[in-house]
Structures are given as C-alpha cells and as structure tokens.
Amino acid sequence: MNAVDREFERLVREIRGLDEDAIFERMKKALLSLPPATVRSLENFFNAYGYWGRLDSAKGDFEELRLKARDLHDHIDDIEWMYDRLADHRSRRTLSAVIANRLHFDTALPARTKELLFDEYFDLDLLHCSEDEVFVDLGAYVGDTVLSYMVNFGKTCYKRIYAYEITQASFLAMRKNLEGFGNIELRRKGVADKPGMMRVAACAASSSANTLSEDAEGEEVEVTTLDLDISEPVSLIVMDIEGSEQKAIAGAVRHITEERPKMLVSVYHRNEDLWQIPRLLHSMRSDYTFHLRHRGSPLYPTEITLFAL
C-alpha cells in the first residue's frame, strides 16, 4: 500500500466511523473555521449555481453540507468501489482530494492535484484521437471545446463532429466561431434519456450553466437522445451538461454498449455524480478503464472530469 492509498483509507475509516449527523457537524465546524471572507465566497458560489444546495451560515442554512454529509455516509462503499477502479496514481489522489475537501474543506490536496498541464478534457497522456474520430460535444457552449480539440489534435483530426447547445445566444456564437470548418453539425437541442420538449432555465451566474427544466419560463427547446439523433457510430463523447449527464448516458446506451466510445464526462454537478456516473458506465461496458482529473479551485474542486477509456 502506498501513501495515496493510506490517505484514502484514513478518509474511508473516518467516514465509516461516523453517523450522518456527526459527519455534518464535522463539515460545519470545518467550514466555520475558515476566514469569514472565504465562507462568504463559498456561500456566494454555491447559491449562485444552485447545484449542491443552499448555504447561508448567518441564517443557519447548511443544506449544502447536509446533502454532502448524506451522500458520504450512505455511499462510502460506492466511493471506495470507484477508487479501486481508477487506473492511475493521479486519479486516485484526485478522488482523495475531492473527498477530503468535502469532509474537511481541505485545500492542500486539491491544490496539488489540480490540472495545470493539459487543456480541459484533453489530457494527452490519456487521450489519443485519429482522423476517423466521430466526436460528439454535449454542452458545446460557444464551440470552445471543439476549438480546443483542434488545437490539441489538429484541424483535420476527425471524420465528423456533432455539437449540441441549448442556449440561443451561445449557439449563434458557436456557429460563428466554427464557420469555415468542414464536417461539423451544429444542433440546437438538449440531450437526455427520452425525446420531447423542455425549457431553458437561465443561470444568473453564467449562461454556460443554463439547464433544461419542465417548469422554467425560458425558451422552449427540442430534447433528443443520442441513440435517436445520431445514426453513425461515434468514437468520442464529451458531456458537460449541468447535471443532465446521467440522463444523456441513459439515452446513448446503444452507442455505448455497441461502439464503446471514449467518454469524457463532468461528474461534479451533483454530489452523487462522482460515483453514480462511473457505476452507470460500468454497468453498460465493464471493460472501460477509469481516470479522474479536476481543474477547479482548490477551495472547492469543480470541473471534475471522468475519463472512461
């Protein structure tokens, strides 16, 4: 057993030795020991994006901590399952860093594991692409991930690219940014586990964090599944769709089981995504190899990507 394994084992033992309330109180104590300005920064961040629950210490609202405490308590076995299937030292240390941050607001481990060398998604130690690549970008925003792909692999290193985006302004910007490139299909659609129509729920913090909702008052947009919308085999799927990743995976079961595309999936929009998404992919293809990277702030790691290769 190496130092990283021992580090993770200590966290697992600590969590298993506490009930949910004790985990919550430990997290609350760690939060309130931070400088007041740091606490306010975290509160502003959590409340602006709304993924993880509210946090307002002045009003005694610690929903964000309670939800994380519950996930750690109820699913430490699933988190340990994931750790055992991560394929490299750096991935295992990244998972330890995320759990240490959730439990203790530890910033040292996330700072040491933050991705600094490669562009988001395109870790060249892990990912290899060819001119036959059929690349699907879900949550394509303004085309930035497609452009990053071209910087890393070349402007002709693909057969076809499908880029999906739900926000009208972002879609128009993407169309302008990617004009002149061949074999790119831009689709203003949401992607989920079934077809239909939904509305765009705007996020005040950033339009890149807009989501789909049945109850929102925003513009209506078509929703499809990858299995219905793309007939040809795909080889690479990037997903960053603000908490809808699990539904999109469920709607791509044919592509995943039959074609085994490389999957680069955001696993931070919901607490349970960290372990549920690898569980889901493993249930479809048990031969995937998993890696984990993060590019978020050490204060609270986000931009966590699961590589299923």
Secondary structure, 3 states (H helix, E strand, C coil): CCHHHHHHHHHHHHHHCCCHHHHHHHHHHHHHCCCHHHHHHHHHHHHHHCCCCCCEHHHCECHHHHHHHHHHHHHHHHHHHHHHHECCHHHHHHHHHHHHHHHHCCCHHHHHHECCCCECCECCCCCCCCCCCEEEEECCCCCHHHHHHHHHHCCCCCCEEEEECCCHHHHHHHHHHCCCCCCEEEECCEECCCCEEEEEECCCCCHHHCEEECCCCCCEEEEECHHHHCCCCCCEEEECCCCCHHHHHHCCHHHHHHHCCEEEEECCCCCCHHHHHHHHHHHHCCCCCEEEEECCECCECCCEEEEEC
